[in-house]
Amino acid sequence: MHITHRSVDRFLAQCETTLNLIDYVPIISSYSGALRILAGVVEIAAGAAFVSLEIIHALLQDSNYPFLKSWNGIAYCLHGLGNIIRGLIAIFPGINLSLVLYDYKIGRMNYRHEIVEKNTYPLNQEELWERIRGLCD
């Protein structure tokens, strides 16, 4: 099986949406919050590795825009940071209920290659990516 950013994004999105539901249940959310913090740390580490490899590759190819080449890794780092913050909120019973309001009024940060479901309010990485690309051109 060939692993791509698209398949990783879809898997991570499915894990997050499942954890989101568990985050609404006081006490149990403490466990999902701890798991989310761990996942966020792993996501940041993987993102940092992607950034390093993509920048090295871009520099070896004499690319004028090594930052653009590293966007996927940077996005994973930002997403990991978001998961750590959400995990810290989910750990505390009572405070975790604020996540219901967040999810239904603001939405979640989607992965770039994630399939967005209808009737959700995503914070879309693709739009952010286009803005960054416009600044670099």
N, C-alpha and C positions, 0 to 999 in steps of 0.2 A: 504494500500500500504506500502510495506516494503522499507524504504530508505536505500540505500547502498552507499558506496564510488563510486561505478560504476555509479549509477544513478545520483548522485550529480555531478560527473565529467562530464558526458555527458551534463547535463543541463547547467553547468557553461561554458563549451566549446561552446555550441550553443549561449549563451548570448554574450560571448566575440567575436566570429566571426561576429555576427551581429553588435556589437558596433565598431568593427574594420572598417567596411565599413562606418559607420557614422563618424568615426574619420577623414576620408579623406576630409570631406566637411567643409571648413572654416566657422566660426561663429557657425554653428550647432554643430561642434565638441566641442565647449565650454561646451555645455550641456551634451554631451556624456562623455566628460572628467570629469565633476563634478560627474556624475553618476558612472563612473568607479572608481573614488577616494573613494566614499562612499562604493561601493562594495568591494574595496580592504581593507578598514578598517574593514568591516564586516568579510571578509575572514580571515584576520589576527586574529581577535577575536575568530572566530570559530576554526581556526587552533590551537591557543593557548589553547583553551579548550580541543581539541582533544589530544594535546601533554600532558597536565596535566593528563587527564584521562588514557591515554595509559601508561604513566610512572607509575602512581599509580598501575594500573592493573599489569604491568610487575613486579614491586617490590613486590606486594602481591603474585605473582606466583613464586617468587625467580628466575626470569629470569636473566641471565648473561648479556643480551643485551637490557636494557630498551630503549636505543637510537634507536635501530632498530624498536622496537615496536611503537615508536612515529613518524616514518618517514612520515606517511600520514599527520599528523598534521603539521609537519615542512614544508612539501611541500606546504600545503595550505597557510602557513604564507609567504613563499617565493613568491608564486604566487600572493598573495595579495599585497606584496611590489611591484612586477612588475606592477600590475594593477594601483597602486597609481602613480608610475613613469610615466607610459604611459598616465594616466589621466592628469597629470601635463603638459605633452607635448601637449596633444590634446586641452587643454584649450586655448592655444595661436594661433590665426589664423595666418597662414603662416608657423609657426614652425610645426604645425600639419601635414604638407605635408611630413615632414621627415618620418612619420610613414608608408607612402606608400613604401618608399625605404626599411625601416626596415622589413616590412612584407614580401616583395617579395625577399629580398636578404638574410635575416637571418632567419625569421620565428618566430613563437610564441612558447612559452613554453607550451607544451601540458600537460594536466592532466594525471596522471598515467593510469587511466582506460578509457581514451578517445579513441574513434575510430578515427584513423588518416586517413584523406582523401588522395587520390592520388594527385600527383603533388603539394604537400605542402612541406615545409622545416621545419619540427618540431624540436624543442629543446626538446628531449624526456626525461621525468622524469624516465622512466624505465631504461635507460642506466645509469643515475646518481645513481639510487637506487642500481643497481648491483655493481657499483664502491664503493659505501659506504659500502655495505654488504661485499665486498672483503676486505676492510680495517679493518672491525671489526672481521673478522674470523681469 
